[in-house]
Amino acid sequence: MPLVSEFFGIKIYMYWNDHMPPHFHAEYGDLQAIVDINNSVIIKGALPSRQLKLVLAWSE
């Protein structure tokens, strides 16, 4: 899975031909979340509040 961005210990990955809806994967330590690109909501998983805010700001 290609690394798209890395900041404050958060890694953002995106698969090339992954399932719908369009999304990216965010990892922070052992935690991960899948975030819908179109409306910036978590589809699956969870991140701490502070890291989630950073990820959502990055996605806009």
Buried (B, 14 or more C-beta within 10 A) or exposed (E): EEEEBEEEEBBBBBEEEBEEEEBBBBBBEEBBBBBBEEEEEBEEEEBEEEBBEBBBEBBE
